[in-house]
């Protein structure tokens, strides 16, 4: 019983298996709530899950599984190319969340219904850990996901037993529902392939949980190498989700704005200072919020009232349209700087929060130019001809300078076929 509790908590890696300091940072970014809020959230999402009861199951040797929009975007183009090569019946997608558009679904309601059976036991174990192990912050941040994982494990096991895939494509290594899939796949002997959806950090789990890992570039490999054991097979393939926009013709987009993209940990005084500095030079700022901030958008807009700002909605406005219509793009510790630089948009790093300076090394590797905190070099953001260091870009995206630049998805499909041949 103790082993079962420990295993289920390990699925939510960045809550129950991370350091206390990183957990506090995640709580700061995502909002500090509490046990009552989390348990209420569990039942609220249970009720919402009733919108999808009926389901179909299609067998396929290769399936694509995702649980967030970012994961889906990283896998969509790969799936599209795989279907072009092998036919519409091959490489079907399954979503673990009802709200995401997909070929098929693992309806959430069944995970919730099964988890209800274990609800009393999970609550008792949680209270014991809170009072005797002083683990309040962990449960206050993730008790809803912990309880749900009881049901997910049984439900996903049944679905994968029906589908009988040989390979599962994934684009996440730490979300609880994805790690449930990984655990089941390992027990069933199903091969798993990992494709990145963002730059990694040192708090992520080791890559050994996947059979094959297809990484963006050497920078990612260096990070994962410091974390722990790697997959048996690791290849560098470039950032595949950018394939279509990498091939876009220069001049196809009108570059209109100095753009700023903020993440969940931004500090409002830092943002206001930066916008005022740009406004002083007669430029309107276009601001893109982080998707997790949309609930606070009215508060943010109110605090920026009086400044020359237009807002870009991450829930409606395409990310790459936002990037490609920018004269230059400013952000803090965010992967958007790399994506913009790869698309030949000048990028600038600004201290918008109190996190570690240049966390991903974009300034160090001359992909982005630092905007000084006193804004003494703010005029640089108007240099729309600033060119990033190509060697620095290749460190992050191995396709730079290669024949498959803009065609990483083709290379990934070849790796899928290679592993599938070994399975047969």
C-alpha positions as CSV (number, residue, x, y, z in Angstrom):
1,X,0.0,0.0,0.0
2,X,2.8,2.4,0.9
3,X,4.5,1.6,-2.4
4,X,1.3,2.4,-4.3
5,X,1.0,5.8,-2.7
6,X,4.6,6.6,-3.4
7,X,4.3,5.5,-7.0
8,X,1.2,7.5,-7.7
9,X,2.6,10.7,-6.2
10,X,5.7,10.3,-8.4
11,X,3.6,10.8,-11.4
12,X,3.1,14.5,-10.5
13,X,6.9,14.9,-10.7
14,X,7.2,18.7,-10.4
15,X,5.0,18.6,-7.2
16,X,6.0,15.5,-5.2
17,X,9.5,14.8,-6.6
18,X,11.1,18.2,-7.0
19,X,13.0,20.4,-4.6
20,X,11.3,22.6,-2.1
21,X,12.7,25.7,-3.7
22,X,11.4,24.8,-7.1
23,X,8.0,23.9,-5.8
24,X,7.8,27.3,-4.1
25,X,8.7,28.9,-7.5
26,X,5.9,26.9,-9.3
27,X,3.4,27.9,-6.6
28,X,4.4,31.5,-7.1
29,X,3.9,31.3,-10.9
30,X,0.7,29.3,-10.8
31,X,-0.9,30.8,-7.7
32,X,-1.0,29.8,-4.1
33,X,-4.3,28.1,-3.2
34,X,-4.9,25.4,-0.6
35,X,-6.3,22.0,0.2
36,X,-10.0,23.1,0.1
37,X,-9.4,24.9,-3.3
38,X,-7.7,21.8,-4.7
39,X,-10.4,19.3,-3.5
40,X,-13.1,21.7,-4.8
41,X,-11.2,21.9,-8.1
42,X,-11.2,18.1,-8.3
43,X,-15.0,17.9,-8.0
44,X,-15.6,20.9,-10.3
45,X,-13.5,19.3,-13.1
46,X,-15.3,16.0,-12.4
47,X,-18.6,17.7,-13.2
48,X,-17.1,19.3,-16.3
49,X,-15.9,16.0,-17.5
50,X,-19.5,14.8,-18.0
51,X,-19.5,16.6,-21.4
52,X,-17.8,13.6,-23.0
53,X,-19.1,10.1,-22.2
54,X,-19.1,8.4,-25.6
55,X,-15.9,7.3,-27.2
56,X,-14.5,5.3,-30.1
57,X,-11.2,3.3,-30.1
58,X,-9.1,2.9,-33.2
59,X,-6.2,0.5,-33.2
60,X,-3.0,1.7,-34.7
61,X,0.7,0.7,-34.4
62,X,1.6,4.3,-33.8
63,X,-0.5,6.7,-31.7
64,X,0.1,10.3,-30.6
65,X,-1.0,11.2,-27.1
66,X,-1.2,14.7,-25.6
67,X,-2.8,16.5,-22.7
68,X,-2.1,20.2,-23.4
69,X,-2.3,22.6,-26.3
70,X,1.5,23.0,-26.4
71,X,2.0,19.2,-26.5
72,X,-0.6,19.0,-29.3
73,X,1.1,21.7,-31.4
74,X,4.5,19.9,-31.1
75,X,2.9,16.6,-32.3
76,X,0.4,17.8,-34.9
77,X,2.8,18.4,-37.8
78,X,4.6,15.1,-37.1
79,X,1.3,13.3,-37.2
80,X,0.3,15.1,-40.3
81,X,3.5,14.1,-42.1
82,X,3.2,10.5,-40.8
83,X,-0.3,10.2,-42.3
84,X,0.9,11.6,-45.6
85,X,3.5,8.9,-45.7
86,X,1.4,5.9,-44.5
87,X,-2.2,6.8,-45.0
88,X,-5.0,8.3,-42.9
89,X,-5.6,5.2,-40.9
90,X,-2.1,5.3,-39.5
91,X,-0.7,7.5,-36.7
92,X,-4.0,8.5,-34.9
93,X,-4.1,10.9,-32.0
94,X,-5.7,10.5,-28.6
95,X,-6.3,13.4,-26.2
96,X,-6.3,12.9,-22.4
97,X,-8.3,16.1,-22.1
98,X,-11.8,16.6,-23.4
99,X,-11.2,20.2,-24.5
100,X,-8.5,19.5,-27.0
101,X,-9.3,18.7,-30.6
102,X,-8.2,15.2,-31.5
103,X,-9.0,12.1,-33.6
104,X,-10.0,10.1,-30.5
105,X,-10.2,10.6,-26.7
106,X,-9.6,8.9,-23.3
107,X,-12.7,10.7,-21.8
108,X,-11.8,12.2,-18.5
109,X,-15.0,11.2,-16.8
110,X,-13.9,7.6,-16.5
111,X,-10.7,8.5,-14.7
112,X,-12.8,10.6,-12.3
113,X,-15.4,7.8,-11.7
114,X,-12.7,5.2,-10.9
115,X,-10.8,7.7,-8.7
116,X,-13.9,8.2,-6.6
117,X,-13.5,4.6,-5.3
118,X,-10.1,5.5,-3.9
119,X,-11.0,9.0,-2.7
120,X,-11.3,8.2,1.0
121,X,-8.0,6.3,1.1
122,X,-6.2,9.1,-0.8
123,X,-7.6,11.7,1.6
124,X,-6.5,9.7,4.7
125,X,-3.0,9.2,3.3
126,X,-2.8,12.9,2.3
127,X,-3.8,14.1,5.8
128,X,-1.3,11.7,7.4
129,X,1.5,13.1,5.2
130,X,0.5,16.7,5.9
131,X,0.3,16.3,9.7
132,X,3.2,13.9,10.3
133,X,5.5,14.5,7.3
134,X,4.9,18.3,7.1
135,X,4.1,18.0,3.4
136,X,1.3,20.6,3.3
137,X,2.7,22.6,0.3
138,X,2.9,19.6,-1.9
139,X,-0.7,18.5,-1.3
140,X,-2.0,22.0,-1.3
141,X,-0.5,22.3,-4.8
142,X,-1.4,18.8,-6.2
143,X,-3.8,16.8,-4.2
144,X,-6.4,16.9,-7.0
145,X,-3.9,15.4,-9.5
146,X,-2.8,12.8,-7.0
147,X,-6.4,11.6,-6.3
148,X,-7.1,11.6,-10.1
149,X,-4.0,9.5,-10.8
150,X,-5.7,6.5,-9.1
151,X,-8.4,6.5,-11.8
152,X,-6.1,7.5,-14.6
153,X,-3.9,4.5,-14.1
154,X,-6.7,2.0,-14.4
155,X,-8.6,3.8,-17.1
156,X,-5.5,4.4,-19.3
157,X,-4.5,0.7,-18.8
158,X,-7.8,-0.4,-20.2
159,X,-7.7,2.0,-23.2
160,X,-4.2,1.0,-24.2
161,X,-5.2,-2.7,-23.8
162,X,-7.9,-2.1,-26.5
163,X,-5.7,0.0,-28.8
164,X,-2.6,-2.2,-28.6
165,X,-0.1,0.3,-30.0
166,X,3.5,-0.6,-30.7
167,X,4.7,3.0,-30.3
168,X,3.4,6.0,-28.4
169,X,4.6,9.5,-29.4
170,X,4.7,12.0,-26.5
171,X,5.8,15.6,-26.1
172,X,6.0,15.9,-22.3
173,X,8.2,14.3,-19.7
174,X,6.7,15.5,-16.4
175,X,2.9,16.1,-16.4
176,X,1.2,13.5,-14.2
177,X,-1.2,12.1,-16.8
178,X,1.7,11.6,-19.3
179,X,3.8,9.9,-16.7
180,X,0.9,7.5,-16.0
181,X,0.9,6.6,-19.7
182,X,4.7,6.1,-19.6
183,X,4.4,3.8,-16.6
184,X,1.7,1.6,-18.3
185,X,3.6,1.6,-21.6
186,X,6.7,0.2,-19.9
187,X,4.8,-2.6,-18.2
188,X,3.1,-3.5,-21.4
189,X,6.2,-3.4,-23.5
190,X,5.0,-0.5,-25.7
191,X,7.8,1.7,-27.0
192,X,7.7,5.4,-26.3
193,X,9.3,8.3,-28.3
194,X,9.8,11.7,-26.8
195,X,9.7,15.0,-28.8
196,X,10.4,18.3,-27.0
197,X,7.8,21.1,-26.9
198,X,10.1,23.6,-25.0
199,X,13.6,24.1,-23.7
200,X,14.2,21.8,-20.7
201,X,15.4,22.8,-17.2
202,X,17.4,20.9,-14.6
203,X,14.3,20.0,-12.5
204,X,12.8,17.6,-15.1
205,X,12.9,13.8,-14.7
206,X,15.6,11.8,-16.5
207,X,15.1,10.8,-20.1
208,X,15.5,7.1,-19.3
209,X,11.7,6.8,-19.0
210,X,11.5,6.9,-22.8
211,X,12.8,4.3,-25.3
212,X,13.9,7.0,-27.8
213,X,14.3,10.7,-27.4
214,X,14.3,13.2,-30.3
215,X,15.8,16.4,-29.0
216,X,16.0,19.9,-30.5
217,X,19.7,20.3,-30.1
218,X,22.9,19.9,-28.1
219,X,21.7,22.4,-25.5
220,X,18.8,20.1,-24.5
221,X,21.1,17.1,-24.5
222,X,23.5,18.9,-22.2
223,X,20.7,19.7,-19.7
224,X,19.3,16.2,-19.7
225,X,22.8,14.7,-19.3
226,X,23.2,16.5,-16.0
227,X,19.8,15.3,-14.7
228,X,20.4,11.6,-15.0
229,X,20.3,8.6,-17.3
230,X,19.3,9.1,-20.9
231,X,17.2,7.1,-23.2
232,X,18.9,4.2,-24.9
233,X,18.6,6.1,-28.2
234,X,18.9,9.9,-28.3
235,X,19.0,11.9,-31.6
236,X,19.2,15.6,-32.4
237,X,16.5,16.5,-34.9
238,X,15.9,20.3,-34.6
239,X,12.7,22.1,-33.5
240,X,10.0,20.3,-35.6
241,X,7.0,22.5,-34.6
242,X,8.7,25.4,-36.4
243,X,9.0,23.5,-39.8
244,X,6.3,25.4,-41.6
245,X,7.2,28.8,-40.4
246,X,10.9,28.2,-41.0
247,X,10.0,27.6,-44.7
248,X,7.9,30.8,-44.9
249,X,9.1,33.3,-47.5
250,X,10.9,36.4,-46.2
251,X,8.6,39.4,-46.6
252,X,5.5,37.4,-46.3
253,X,4.6,39.1,-43.0
254,X,4.4,42.8,-42.3
255,X,6.6,43.6,-39.3
256,X,4.6,46.2,-37.4
257,X,5.2,46.1,-33.6
258,X,7.9,46.1,-30.9
259,X,6.5,43.1,-29.1
260,X,6.8,41.9,-25.5
261,X,5.9,38.4,-24.3
262,X,5.5,37.9,-20.5
263,X,5.6,34.7,-18.5
264,X,3.7,33.7,-15.4
265,X,6.4,35.1,-13.0
266,X,6.7,38.6,-14.4
267,X,6.9,41.6,-12.0
268,X,4.6,44.5,-12.9
269,X,7.0,47.3,-12.0
270,X,9.6,45.9,-14.3
271,X,7.1,45.6,-17.1
272,X,5.8,49.1,-16.7
273,X,9.3,50.5,-16.7
274,X,10.1,48.7,-19.9
275,X,6.9,49.8,-21.7
276,X,7.4,53.4,-20.6
277,X,11.0,53.3,-22.0
278,X,9.7,52.1,-25.4
279,X,6.7,54.5,-25.4
280,X,9.1,57.5,-24.7
281,X,10.7,56.8,-28.1
282,X,7.3,57.0,-29.8
283,X,6.6,53.3,-30.2
284,X,3.5,51.4,-29.3
285,X,4.1,48.1,-27.5
286,X,2.2,44.9,-28.3
287,X,1.9,42.7,-25.3
288,X,1.2,39.0,-25.3
289,X,0.2,37.5,-22.0
290,X,1.0,34.0,-20.8
291,X,-2.0,31.6,-21.3
292,X,-2.1,31.1,-17.5
293,X,-2.6,34.8,-17.0
294,X,-5.8,35.2,-18.9
295,X,-7.8,35.0,-15.7
296,X,-6.0,38.1,-14.5
297,X,-6.0,40.0,-17.8
298,X,-8.5,42.7,-16.6
299,X,-6.3,43.5,-13.6
300,X,-3.2,43.6,-15.8
301,X,-4.9,45.9,-18.4
302,X,-6.0,48.2,-15.5
303,X,-2.5,48.5,-14.2
304,X,-1.2,49.3,-17.7
305,X,-3.9,51.9,-18.3
306,X,-2.5,55.1,-19.8
307,X,0.4,53.4,-21.6
308,X,0.5,52.8,-25.3
309,X,-0.1,49.1,-25.3
310,X,-2.1,46.8,-27.6
311,X,-2.9,43.3,-26.3
312,X,-2.4,40.0,-28.1
313,X,-4.6,37.1,-26.8
314,X,-2.7,33.8,-26.5
315,X,-6.0,31.9,-26.5
316,X,-7.1,33.3,-29.9
317,X,-4.1,34.8,-31.7
318,X,-1.5,32.5,-33.3
319,X,1.9,32.5,-31.6
320,X,3.8,32.5,-34.9
321,X,1.8,35.3,-36.4
322,X,2.6,37.2,-33.3
323,X,6.3,36.5,-33.7
324,X,6.5,37.1,-37.5
325,X,4.7,40.4,-37.4
326,X,7.1,41.8,-34.8
327,X,9.9,44.3,-35.6
328,X,11.6,42.9,-32.6
329,X,10.6,40.7,-29.6
330,X,11.4,41.2,-26.0
331,X,10.9,38.6,-23.2
332,X,12.5,37.3,-20.0
333,X,13.3,33.6,-19.4
334,X,11.1,32.3,-22.1
335,X,11.5,29.9,-25.0
336,X,9.8,32.4,-27.3
337,X,13.2,34.2,-27.7
338,X,14.7,31.1,-29.3
339,X,11.7,30.5,-31.6
340,X,11.7,34.2,-32.7
341,X,15.5,34.2,-33.4
342,X,15.1,31.0,-35.5
343,X,12.5,32.9,-37.6
344,X,15.0,35.8,-38.1
345,X,13.2,38.2,-35.7
346,X,15.7,40.3,-33.5
347,X,15.2,39.3,-29.9
348,X,16.0,41.1,-26.6
349,X,16.2,39.7,-23.1
350,X,14.8,41.9,-20.3
351,X,14.7,41.2,-16.5
352,X,11.0,41.0,-16.1
353,X,11.1,38.9,-12.9
354,X,13.5,37.9,-10.1
355,X,14.4,34.5,-11.5
356,X,17.9,33.5,-12.5
357,X,19.5,35.8,-15.1
358,X,19.6,34.3,-18.6
359,X,18.3,30.9,-17.4
360,X,18.4,29.3,-20.9
361,X,21.7,31.0,-22.0
362,X,20.2,32.9,-24.9
363,X,22.2,36.1,-24.0
364,X,25.4,34.1,-23.4
365,X,25.1,32.3,-26.7
366,X,24.4,35.6,-28.5
367,X,20.9,34.7,-29.6
368,X,19.4,37.6,-27.7
369,X,20.7,41.0,-26.6
370,X,20.3,42.0,-23.0
371,X,18.3,45.2,-22.3
372,X,20.1,46.9,-19.4
373,X,17.9,47.4,-16.3
374,X,18.5,51.2,-16.5
375,X,17.3,51.0,-20.2
376,X,20.5,52.7,-21.4
377,X,20.5,50.6,-24.6
378,X,16.7,50.6,-25.2
379,X,17.1,52.1,-28.7
380,X,18.6,48.8,-29.8
381,X,15.1,47.3,-30.0
382,X,14.5,49.4,-33.1
383,X,17.3,47.7,-35.0
384,X,15.2,45.3,-37.0
385,X,18.2,44.1,-39.0
386,X,19.9,42.6,-35.9
387,X,21.1,39.0,-36.8
388,X,21.4,36.2,-34.3
389,X,24.5,34.1,-34.0
390,X,23.9,31.1,-36.3
391,X,26.3,28.9,-34.4
392,X,24.5,29.8,-31.2
393,X,21.2,28.9,-32.8
394,X,22.5,25.5,-33.9
395,X,23.4,24.7,-30.3
396,X,19.6,24.9,-29.6
397,X,18.3,23.7,-32.9
398,X,20.4,21.1,-34.6
399,X,18.7,21.6,-38.0
400,X,20.3,25.1,-38.5
401,X,22.7,24.9,-41.4
402,X,21.5,21.3,-42.3
403,X,19.6,20.1,-45.4
404,X,16.6,19.2,-43.2
405,X,16.2,22.8,-41.8
406,X,12.4,23.2,-42.0
407,X,11.9,19.5,-42.5
408,X,12.6,18.0,-39.0
409,X,9.2,16.3,-39.1
410,X,10.4,14.2,-42.1
411,X,13.4,13.1,-40.1
412,X,11.3,12.3,-37.0
413,X,9.0,10.1,-39.2
414,X,12.0,8.2,-40.4
415,X,13.0,7.6,-36.7
416,X,9.4,6.3,-36.0
417,X,9.6,3.9,-38.9
418,X,13.0,2.7,-37.9
419,X,11.8,1.9,-34.3
420,X,8.5,0.3,-35.7
421,X,10.6,-2.0,-37.9
422,X,12.5,-3.2,-34.9
423,X,9.2,-3.9,-33.1
424,X,7.8,-6.1,-35.9
